[in-house]
Amino acid sequence: MKVLVTGASGFLGGHLVDGAVRAGHHVRVLVRPGNDIGRLTALPGVEPVYGDLGDADALRRAAEGVDVVHHSAALVGQRGTRAQFWETNVAGTERLLTAARSAGARRFVFISTPSALMNPRDGDRFGIDESITYPDRFFNLYSETKAAAEQRVLAAHGPEFTTVSLRPRGIWGPRDRSGFLPNLIAKLVAGKLPDLAGDKRVLTSLCHCDNAVSAALLATGAPAERVGGRAYFIVDREPVDAREMILRLTELFGGTPPTRRVPPPVRDALVAGVELLWRIPALAARREPPLSRYSVALMTRSRTYDTSAAERDFGYSPVMDTETGLRQLAEWVESQGGTEAFVRTMS
């Protein structure tokens, strides 16, 4: 098939390109002018189209003649204004849907996130499945706009245009220089990772990049009547214990495990102050907040996900286990000059 991958110069998008090439597909990538795509264009059959999600003409050119769209591009994290998040994550997705449908694409695979389903009022939750509904309040603009984009993708499903949404959680693996795991490693190396959970055991589902790619490729070939207009959680086979994961990262990459315990009342007061300050648009547009309700929730609330629906509907089964993935990640970091050199190059 001919496939289009957005966000191809990013972490997951780059791995999606690799997976599609290995599967024998002809791959077109939508990339911003000026992005380094030397690794991508060295792959056989990869064709770049320069533009972004705000450029309707570039989207038309990118979608022309493709069978499948893998939409991985998004504004992520917590840096940005409402207008910036909405323009990229919602309006950009709408433009791409229009371009893909008009060009005759048959399938649209959207990379969503479980964060779009997180309710700020929730506590620990285990075995979450697709019966969960969108919350009436969101942690941040990223969660809100990914939820809005996902709803538009699923609503666009029709007889000749199959749409499906995948929700990998906490994507990790080699070549990531800006996600949660590299930042965790950097804080461990600097000795600046606070203990926010105290004695509480926190279990969490994560998703290795190879597992996310496997799910995306499987979803392209699943019967439309099974997957059309549906969303699926995608995670690794077993959840991880957050404290045990931190200790394993320290073994592999060095650094110091958390020793500074922050009492919940102090933590919550700090979060409230930071979030009040980050309501200033000029500050929100330039810098990621050092602490937020969202980041605290990720570190202190157990959340695990059930992938039975993905297994049933398109045969998803994790291809990478956590320990093998961690050793693979350590080997890649070593190939980049070691942990300290890797941390210095983080974006």
N, C-alpha and C positions, 0 to 999 in steps of 0.2 A: 504493500500500500504506500501511498504518499501521505506523510503525516506532517503536521505543523506543530512545532513546540514553541510556546512563548516562555519567556524567562530562561532561555537556554544558556545565557551567560552566567546564570546564578547556580546555586548549589544543586537543588533538586532538578531544575531544568536541564542542567548539564548531564546528570545521570540519566534522565529520561531520553536524551539524545543518544547516549551510549547504548541504552537498552533497545531503542528502536533500530539503531544501526545493526546491533547484534542479531535482531530479529529479521533482518533483511529488508527493512523498509527504506524508502527514499525519504530523507528528512529535510524539511525546510525549517529554518529558525528565524524568529523575529527578534532582532537585536537592536539596541540603541546605537546610533552612530558614535564611534569613538570607543566602544567597548572592546576589550581584548578577546577576540574569538579565534585566535590562532589554533588553540587546541581543538575547537569545533571543526574548523575548515580543514584540518588535517585528517579528519575522519572521512571515510569513503562515502560519497554521495550526499554530503551535507551542503545545502544551498542557503546562503544568508539572504534575508530581506531586511533592509535597514528601516527602522521606524519604531514607534511605540504605540501604546494603547490609546493615545490621544490622536493618532494620525489615521483617519478613516481611509485615506488613499493607500497608505502602507498596509493596512489591514486587508484591504481588497486584494492587493497584489500578493500578500502572504497566503491568503486563503484560496487563491485561484487554483483549481485542479486538485485540491487535497481531499483525501477521503476521511481523515481523522484529525481533530484538533485536540492537543493536550495543552490546556491552559494553566500554566504554572506561575506566570508572572503576577506579582501583587506588591503592594506597598505593605511591608510587614513591620512588626515591632510597635513601638509607642511614640516614635518621633514623627510629628506631622500634624497639620491642622485637619479639621473636619472636611474642609473643601478638598484638601490634597488626598485624603483617604477615599472620599467619595468619588472623586474624579478617576482615580486609578482603579480601585477595586470594584466599583459598581458601574459607573459610566463606561469605563474601559471594557469591562466584561460585556456590557450590552452592545457596544460597538463590534466587538469580536463575534458575538453570537450572530449579529446581523450580517456581518461579512461572511461568516462560515456558511450560514443558511443560504444566503444569496448565491454563493459560489458552488453550491451543491454538495457540500460536505455531508457525510452520512452520520458521523458520530462526533460528539463534543464531550470530552472528559475534563471535568473541572477539578482542580486540586483545591479542596476546601480545608477546613480545620475543625477539630472538636471545640476549639475556643469559641466558635460561633454558637455553640450550644451551652456554654458555661453560664450559670446563673450566679451572680454575686452573693445571693442569699443561701446558696447550697453549702453543705458541709461535705464530708467524705461520701463518695459514691463508688460503688463497685459493680462491675459487669454491666456497664451502660450499653444499651442497644439503641437501635434506630427508632424505637418508640418515643424517645425523649423529644420534647418539643422545644422550639426556639423560646428563649426567655423574653420577658417583657422589659428587662433591663440588661445592659451589657457591661462588661468590665472596662472596655476601652473602644476606641474608634476602629481598631483593627478587627476585633470580634464583631462589632456591629455591622461593618461594611462587608465582611466576608459572609455573614448571614444573609444580608440583603442580596449580595451577588449570587449566592447559592440558590436562593429562592427564585431568582430570575432564570438561572440556568435550568432548574428543574421544570419551571413553568413553560420553557421553550420547547420541551419534548413534544414530538409529533410523529406521524406515520413515516415521514421521510427524513426525519432529523432526530436521532436518538441522543438524548443528553443524560449524563450520569455524573454524580459528584462523589469524590473520594475524600475521606477525612482522616489522613494520617496524622498521628499525634507526636509532637516532639521529634521531628525528623533529624536524624543524626548520621554521621559517617564521614569518610574521607572527603577532602576538598571543601569542607565547610569552614569558613573563616569568620562568620558573623552570627551564627545561631546560638542557641542556649548552651550547647555543650562546649564549644570553644570559649565562650564567656565564663562558664563554670571553671574550666581548666585555667584560664587566665587569673581568675580570682583566687584559686587554690595556690597557684604559683606565686602570686603576690602576697599570700597570707591574708587576704581581705574578704574571705567568704564568711559571713556571719551565720550563726546558728539561729534560725528563725523558728524551727519546729520544736526545739527543746527535746524532751524525752519521747515525744510522740513518734510512732512508726508511721512513715508515709510510703504508701505503695503507689506506683504510677506506671502507666503504659507509655511506651515510647515506640518509635517506628524507624528502623534502620532504612537508609535510602534505598538499598536493594529491594527491601520488602515493598516500599512505596512504588518503585518502578515496576516490580512484578505485578502488583495489583493493577496499575494503570494499563499495562499491556494486556493483561487478561480481560480487563473491562472493555477493551476495544473489540474483542472477538465474541463477547457474550451475546446471546440472543436478545434482541431489542425488547421483546415482550417480557423478559425477566428484569432487565436493568434500567429500562427507559424511564426517566423521570424520578429516579431513586437515588438516595445518598447512602454511603456505606462507611463505617468506621474501619480503619486499617491500622493495625498495630503489630508489634512483635509478639511472638508466641507467649512469652511469660512477662508479667509486670516485674518491675525492679523495685527493690527497697532503696529509697533515696539515700539513706545513710550508708548502706553497703556499696552503692554505686559511687558515692563520693570517696570512700576509702579505696575502692578499686582504681579510680582515676588518680588518686594520690600515688598509689603503687606504680602506675604506668607512666605518669607524667611528672611526678614530684610535687612539691608544694606542701602546704600545711592544712590539715583538716580543720573545720570550724571549731574555734574554742570560745569565741565571744558570743555568749548567749544573750539574745535581746528579749527582754520580757514582753509579752504580748501587749500590755498597755502602752509601753514605750514605742514598740514597733508600730502600733496602730496610730499613735499620735504623729509619728514621723511620716507615715504614709499620708495622713490627712493633710499635713503641712505641705508635703511635696506636691500632691495632686492639686491643692489650691493654687500653688505657685505656677504649676504647669497649665493652668487655664489661660495664661497669658499667651496669645497666639504666636508672638515673635519668639518666645522661648520654646514653645512646643514644636515649632517648625524647625528649630536648629539642633535641639539636643534631646537625647533619650532621658527620661526621668531615672534617677538612681534607684528609686524604689516606687512601687505602686501596689494597689490592691491585687492587681493581676499577677505580678511577679511573686508577691507574698503567697497568694493562693496556690501558685504552681509549686512552691516549696513546702507548703504546710498542709495541703489537702490531698488526701488519697483520691485518685481517679483512675479507674481501670475500665477497659472497653471490651465488648463482646464482638468478635468478628464472624459469628456464625452466619449472618446474612451474606457476607462476601464469600464465605466458603461455599454456601449453598448455591448462590446465583451465578458465580463465575469462577469457582474453584480456587479461591485465594487460599494459599498456605504459605506462611513465612519461609523464605529461602535462606535467611541469615539469622543466626542466634546471637544473643547478646555478647557472650564471651568471645566468640570468633570475631564479631564485629569490632569489639574493643581492641583485640590484638591487631586486626587489620588497620584500625585507626592509628594505633601506636606506630605501626610500621610506616604509615603514610607520613605522620608527623616527623618521624626520624628522617624520612627522605627529604623533608623540607628543611633539614638542618638541625632538627631537635626541637624540644619544647620551647626554649627561650626564643629561638629564631622564629618559630611558628607564631608565638604570642605577639611578637613585634610586628608581624605582617597582617594581623587581624584587622578587618575593616569595621 
